[in-house]
Amino acid sequence: MERKRHTFKEWFLATRPWSFPASSMPVAVTLAFLYWRGFEVNWPVGLWTLLSVILFHAAGNTWSDYSDFKRGVDREDTIGGMSITSGEFLPSEIKCLSMLLLAVAVVSGLLLMLATGLPTLYLGLAGLALTMMYPFLKYHALGDVDIFLTYSLLPVLGTSYVATGAFVMDALWLVLPIGLITVGILHINNTRDIEHDKRAGIHTFAMLAGKRASAFIYCMEVTVPFVWVAICIIYNSMPLWSLIVLLALKPAIDNSRKALMFPKEGMKAVVGVDEATAKLQLMFSLLLVVSFFVASLV
């Protein structure tokens, strides 16, 4: 029987767009930070970088879904990677989508390198390697490290370079708060899937830490960034206006309460918390962006 043709919306949803704040927000926050610090920002190149990073992220998401299905991590009774397990897409279709997105992202990155300089190539190659190695590293308890590097350190440093022509070391203050919340998206996902991942024979960081410790670690990942912003304000590395990120504290606390229920209630306690954490990342980061622009104007 001939399979139905997928719509653009279906292809787009297969990339898990709800997770894109994890890749787009480091770039957006860094651009706003550079503007606040008085650098001459190349905005067209900054927006180009934003698009390229999202393309790499979409390629990574689909590659992870394909790898998890082939490895037996995602099955009919799991929650993640449902584009394949639901039967909507064939594994080969998701693999082709991933390779297409990766090819477009690589071309975009190469053109960006020609416009900005050779260091962009090195950063892009590092991002490419981490994207392709993510499934392997995830299966060996290093997925959290991979995500922190891919969606925090590299985009912050890379954005500072392409937007200004030099590496701005002060931008590294942004790495920890943005990176922790992003890692929290992965960590609560892996915490939810501890039992299923054991069945698949892989070893995530959440599995090694155990249910109680994993729940506590998640709480730290989504609350420490607020403390870090306060520290940055004290050391004049962020403006006083950045305290408006406290508006995102309630969602962080709500997510933490759900995570703390996981050891007793299991998977049902944290269903949807990964998506809620991505929304938290979006809210926290956009508030930081607003604070930098407001501080630049007043």
C-alpha positions as CSV (number, residue, x, y, z in Angstrom):
1,M,0.0,0.0,0.0
2,E,1.3,3.4,-1.0
3,R,2.1,5.7,2.0
4,K,0.5,9.1,2.2
5,R,2.5,12.1,1.4
6,H,3.5,14.1,4.5
7,T,2.5,17.8,4.8
8,F,5.1,20.4,5.6
9,K,3.5,20.8,9.0
10,E,4.1,17.1,9.7
11,W,7.7,17.2,8.6
12,F,8.2,20.4,10.7
13,L,6.6,18.8,13.8
14,A,8.9,15.7,13.4
15,T,11.9,18.0,14.2
16,R,10.4,18.7,17.7
17,P,10.2,22.5,17.3
18,W,9.1,22.9,20.9
19,S,12.8,22.3,21.8
20,F,14.2,25.1,19.6
21,P,14.5,27.6,22.5
22,A,17.4,25.5,23.6
23,S,19.4,26.4,20.5
24,S,18.0,29.8,19.6
25,M,18.1,31.5,23.0
26,P,21.9,31.3,23.6
27,V,22.3,33.3,20.3
28,A,19.6,35.8,21.1
29,V,20.8,36.4,24.6
30,T,24.4,36.8,23.5
31,L,23.5,39.3,20.8
32,A,21.5,41.4,23.4
33,F,24.4,41.1,25.9
34,L,26.9,42.4,23.3
35,Y,24.7,45.3,22.5
36,W,24.4,46.2,26.2
37,R,28.2,46.1,26.5
38,G,28.6,48.6,23.7
39,F,29.9,46.4,21.0
40,E,29.1,47.1,17.3
41,V,26.9,44.1,16.6
42,N,26.5,42.8,13.1
43,W,22.8,42.0,13.3
44,P,22.3,40.3,9.9
45,V,25.2,37.9,10.7
46,G,23.7,37.4,14.1
47,L,20.3,36.4,12.7
48,W,22.0,34.2,10.2
49,T,23.8,32.4,13.0
50,L,20.5,32.0,14.8
51,L,19.0,30.2,11.8
52,S,22.1,28.0,11.3
53,V,22.0,26.9,14.9
54,I,18.3,26.0,14.7
55,L,19.0,24.0,11.5
56,F,21.7,22.0,13.3
57,H,19.4,21.5,16.2
58,A,16.6,20.1,14.0
59,A,19.1,17.8,12.4
60,G,20.3,16.6,15.8
61,N,16.7,16.0,17.0
62,T,15.8,13.9,14.0
63,W,19.1,12.0,14.1
64,S,18.6,11.3,17.8
65,D,15.1,10.0,17.1
66,Y,16.3,7.7,14.4
67,S,19.2,6.4,16.5
68,D,17.0,5.8,19.5
69,F,14.6,3.8,17.4
70,K,17.3,1.7,15.8
71,R,18.9,1.1,19.2
72,G,15.6,0.0,20.7
73,V,15.5,3.0,23.1
74,D,12.2,4.3,21.7
75,R,9.4,1.8,21.3
76,E,5.7,1.8,21.0
77,D,5.3,2.2,24.8
78,T,7.8,5.1,25.2
79,I,7.0,8.8,25.1
80,G,10.0,10.2,23.2
81,G,10.7,9.9,19.4
82,M,7.0,9.4,18.6
83,S,7.4,10.5,14.9
84,I,8.6,6.9,14.2
85,T,7.1,4.8,17.0
86,S,3.6,6.2,16.2
87,G,4.0,4.8,12.7
88,E,3.6,8.3,11.2
89,F,7.1,8.2,9.7
90,L,9.3,5.4,8.6
91,P,12.8,5.3,10.1
92,S,14.3,5.9,6.7
93,E,12.2,9.0,6.3
94,I,13.4,10.5,9.5
95,K,17.0,9.6,8.6
96,C,16.6,11.3,5.3
97,L,15.1,14.3,6.9
98,S,18.0,14.5,9.3
99,M,20.6,14.2,6.6
100,L,18.8,16.9,4.5
101,L,18.7,19.3,7.5
102,L,22.3,18.6,8.3
103,A,23.4,19.3,4.7
104,V,21.5,22.6,4.7
105,A,23.0,23.5,8.0
106,V,26.5,22.7,6.9
107,V,26.1,24.8,3.7
108,S,24.8,27.7,5.8
109,G,27.7,27.3,8.2
110,L,30.3,27.3,5.4
111,L,28.8,30.4,3.9
112,L,28.8,32.0,7.4
113,M,32.5,31.1,7.7
114,L,33.3,32.8,4.4
115,A,31.6,35.9,5.6
116,T,33.2,36.0,9.1
117,G,36.4,34.1,9.2
118,L,38.1,30.7,9.8
119,P,37.3,30.4,13.5
120,T,33.7,30.0,12.5
121,L,34.7,26.8,10.7
122,Y,36.3,25.3,13.8
123,L,33.3,26.1,15.9
124,G,31.0,24.7,13.3
125,L,33.0,21.5,13.0
126,A,32.9,21.1,16.8
127,G,29.1,21.6,16.8
128,L,28.8,19.1,13.9
129,A,30.8,16.5,15.7
130,L,28.9,16.9,19.0
131,T,25.6,16.7,17.1
132,M,26.4,13.5,15.3
133,M,28.0,12.0,18.4
134,Y,25.2,12.8,20.7
135,P,23.3,9.5,20.6
136,F,26.6,7.6,21.4
137,L,27.5,10.0,24.2
138,K,23.9,9.9,25.6
139,Y,24.1,6.1,25.8
140,H,27.3,6.4,27.8
141,A,26.1,9.0,30.3
142,L,27.7,12.0,28.6
143,G,24.7,13.4,26.8
144,D,24.3,16.2,29.4
145,V,27.9,17.3,28.7
146,D,27.3,17.2,25.0
147,I,24.2,19.3,25.3
148,F,25.9,21.9,27.5
149,L,28.7,22.3,25.0
150,T,26.5,22.3,21.9
151,Y,23.7,24.5,23.1
152,S,25.5,26.9,25.5
153,L,29.3,27.2,25.3
154,L,29.7,26.9,21.5
155,P,26.8,29.2,20.5
156,V,27.7,31.9,23.1
157,L,31.4,32.0,22.0
158,G,30.5,31.6,18.4
159,T,27.9,34.3,18.4
160,S,30.3,36.7,20.1
161,Y,32.8,36.1,17.4
162,V,30.6,36.3,14.3
163,A,28.7,39.3,15.6
164,T,31.8,41.4,16.6
165,G,34.8,39.8,14.9
166,A,36.4,38.8,18.2
167,F,35.8,36.4,21.0
168,V,34.2,38.3,23.9
169,M,35.2,36.5,27.0
170,D,32.8,38.4,29.2
171,A,30.0,36.7,27.3
172,L,31.0,33.5,29.2
173,W,28.9,34.7,32.1
174,L,25.9,33.7,30.0
175,V,27.0,30.1,29.6
176,L,26.1,28.7,32.9
177,P,22.5,29.9,33.4
178,I,21.5,29.2,29.8
179,G,23.3,25.9,29.7
180,L,21.8,24.6,33.0
181,I,18.2,25.1,31.9
182,T,18.9,23.6,28.5
183,V,20.6,20.5,30.1
184,G,17.5,20.4,32.4
185,I,15.3,19.7,29.3
186,L,17.4,16.6,28.5
187,H,17.9,15.6,32.1
188,I,14.2,15.5,33.0
189,N,13.5,13.6,29.8
190,N,16.1,11.0,30.7
191,T,14.9,10.9,34.3
192,R,11.4,10.1,33.1
193,D,12.8,7.4,30.8
194,I,15.1,5.7,33.4
195,E,13.2,2.3,33.3
196,H,12.8,2.3,29.5
197,D,16.5,3.2,29.0
198,K,17.5,0.3,31.4
199,R,15.5,-2.0,29.2
200,A,17.4,-0.8,26.1
201,G,20.8,-1.4,27.7
202,I,22.0,2.2,27.6
203,H,23.4,4.3,30.5
204,T,22.3,7.9,30.8
205,F,23.5,10.2,33.5
206,A,20.0,10.1,35.1
207,M,20.3,6.4,35.4
208,L,23.7,6.5,37.1
209,A,22.5,9.2,39.5
210,G,19.3,7.4,40.5
211,K,15.7,8.6,40.7
212,R,16.0,10.7,43.9
213,A,19.3,12.3,43.0
214,S,18.1,13.0,39.4
215,A,15.0,14.8,40.6
216,F,17.2,17.0,42.9
217,I,19.7,17.7,40.1
218,Y,16.9,18.8,37.9
219,C,15.7,21.3,40.6
220,M,19.2,22.7,40.7
221,E,19.4,23.0,37.0
222,V,16.3,25.2,36.8
223,T,16.8,27.3,40.0
224,V,20.6,28.0,40.1
225,P,20.4,30.2,37.0
226,F,18.4,32.7,39.0
227,V,21.1,32.8,41.7
228,W,23.8,33.1,39.0
229,V,22.1,36.2,37.5
230,A,22.1,37.8,41.0
231,I,25.8,37.1,41.3
232,C,26.4,38.6,37.9
233,I,24.6,41.7,38.9
234,I,26.7,42.1,42.0
235,Y,29.9,41.8,39.8
236,N,28.4,44.3,37.2
237,S,28.5,41.5,34.6
238,M,24.7,42.0,34.1
239,P,22.6,45.1,34.6
240,L,20.2,45.5,37.6
241,W,17.4,45.2,35.1
242,S,18.3,41.5,34.7
243,L,16.4,40.9,38.0
244,I,13.3,40.7,35.8
245,V,14.2,37.1,35.2
246,L,12.6,36.5,38.6
247,L,9.3,36.6,36.7
248,A,10.2,33.1,35.4
249,L,10.9,31.7,38.9
250,K,7.4,30.4,39.5
251,P,7.4,28.1,36.4
252,A,10.8,26.9,37.6
253,I,9.5,26.1,41.0
254,D,6.4,24.4,39.6
255,N,8.5,22.2,37.4
256,S,10.7,21.4,40.4
257,R,7.8,20.3,42.4
258,K,6.7,17.9,39.7
259,A,10.3,16.5,39.5
260,L,10.4,15.9,43.2
261,M,7.3,13.8,42.9
262,F,9.0,11.5,40.4
263,P,10.7,9.1,42.9
264,K,7.3,8.2,44.4
265,E,4.9,8.6,41.5
266,G,7.1,7.6,38.6
267,M,6.8,8.6,34.9
268,K,3.3,10.1,35.2
269,A,4.6,12.8,37.5
270,V,7.0,14.4,35.0
271,V,5.2,13.8,31.6
272,G,5.4,17.1,29.8
273,V,8.0,18.6,32.1
274,D,10.6,18.5,29.3
275,E,8.4,20.7,27.1
276,A,7.6,22.9,30.1
277,T,11.4,23.3,30.7
278,A,11.9,24.4,27.1
279,K,9.2,27.1,27.7
280,L,11.0,28.1,30.9
281,Q,14.2,28.5,28.8
282,L,12.3,30.7,26.4
283,M,10.8,32.9,29.1
284,F,14.0,33.2,31.2
285,S,16.1,34.0,28.1
286,L,13.7,36.5,26.6
287,L,13.5,38.3,29.9
288,L,17.3,38.5,29.9
289,V,17.2,39.9,26.3
290,V,14.7,42.5,27.4
291,S,16.8,43.5,30.4
292,F,19.9,44.1,28.2
293,F,18.0,46.2,25.7
294,V,16.3,48.2,28.4
295,A,19.5,48.8,30.3
296,S,21.1,50.0,27.0
297,L,18.4,52.7,26.6
298,V,18.0,54.1,30.1
